């Protein structure tokens, strides 16, 4: 049971890290001076 | 302080300086795919590895592909090491029949070694089998540093390339770093360490009868092979609980010198590799110069404070002349065979470099020295740092420095021909904020929750320093411990794992984004508006930025921990 929880923790953390990388990529694509949330 | 002590430190600096250029040239040739001495010997193995893994070495990746390859590789590494530690009791080479590692400790250890941190909430000789040490810990020590060096090289390519959509191929960089750099050096280093008396055996612990007639088990194992990569990788995870203070990991002053050289060699050489790849070795020397200044301040401070002795002990003999109250200095927690200078040098190298190995107990250093060790980690370990992470950390500070200089004197923010725009600054700040956010945030949580307070070995500011040190060490991927704190609990294992995760992966992603952004730019020719970044002025600017950024983020907690403790020690209040 605990092993499954640890495995899920690892997967969730890396999924978030990949989402974070995509977020950084969006920031890079953004024309200078524009707000990402606008 | 003694002349011999200073000579030992100067000899270390001289040898590191003399190794930097040849090793830097070698690294540049390896990562550029040029011919090296070992290429005829290892090229066929390299090709076979690519074929086996389905990697096309000629196909390069953009920064996002590079980052995702990096993340997937580490996710698999954590799962593999976690599984190995949990299945340890059923695996071979376990002469002491050690049980499986507990789930929270296994997760902490797996994250620790895949992130090149090597925080150890366990004692190696009583927790891990030889199989776990050799195929788990040692393998991850190789891979984590090879991955860190790959990221640094990708960032260098960002600076060096013009109008390029790609920053290299992660799998190729990982393979070349392991095959051509780490393995050959480690084989030679391991043989040297074996010759110097470090054991390398698969025999179980030796049983000895003491003079009192008691049975004593003397732990041993494949130590030398793990020791070599432990030091070279900036990993620092010891085979034994006492790490490099243990006589089987670091038996003599000579091995002590070899060990500190191994820790710094690759990190220093990468500055030269950077200079060569961007077409100006001078830029590499400037970075090394900044590192040397910060290193000198740290090691000088440590040596002076520790050699000065403990005021509380000196006060026990008020009748003696000042120089005879504690003539050997503060030897608590230090090995006599290394003395104050050897211990101060190792502690400075270890915390500056992100290695985290220890040859003395940092908890027993005087509070001010503890503050210096903390400060080394708090500035993102850019003082040489681990191979890879030290260089990309320093390059992030270079970006901040030229940006600040640009704001102050109206110069265009440029570094080695690349314009530093808002995108690069955003990514740089994202990367630089991770370590303070993780270290300070989680330390604050530990200081208010019962499970966090339960691990404390001391009260007052010293106890606070123990907690702060643990999270700073984890977030900065250093891995050294302040001792004192009992961190083998589910609370500490999980929160420290989180700190290591943030400190490694959330830093590297924006670093690679900066690499991608810079690689896409053309090279801007130097003009009258360009701030010279290869002059002495830039050295002082960069030192100032590193100290101020580190100082502003961490000064309040340093005041609450080591600084107030030092002041109270002067009034003979102990914790």
HADDOCK unambig.tbl for C-alpha pairs under 7 A between the chains (distance, minus, plus):
assign (segid A and resid 2 and name CA) (segid B and resid 103 and name CA) 6.59 0.50 0.50
assign (segid A and resid 3 and name CA) (segid B and resid 103 and name CA) 6.31 0.50 0.50
assign (segid A and resid 6 and name CA) (segid B and resid 107 and name CA) 6.99 0.50 0.50
assign (segid A and resid 14 and name CA) (segid B and resid 71 and name CA) 6.98 0.50 0.50
assign (segid A and resid 14 and name CA) (segid B and resid 75 and name CA) 6.68 0.50 0.50
assign (segid A and resid 17 and name CA) (segid B and resid 506 and name CA) 6.86 0.50 0.50
assign (segid A and resid 18 and name CA) (segid B and resid 68 and name CA) 6.60 0.50 0.50
assign (segid A and resid 21 and name CA) (segid B and resid 64 and name CA) 6.93 0.50 0.50
assign (segid A and resid 21 and name CA) (segid B and resid 509 and name CA) 5.85 0.50 0.50
assign (segid A and resid 24 and name CA) (segid B and resid 510 and name CA) 6.65 0.50 0.50
assign (segid A and resid 24 and name CA) (segid B and resid 513 and name CA) 6.80 0.50 0.50
assign (segid A and resid 28 and name CA) (segid B and resid 423 and name CA) 6.16 0.50 0.50
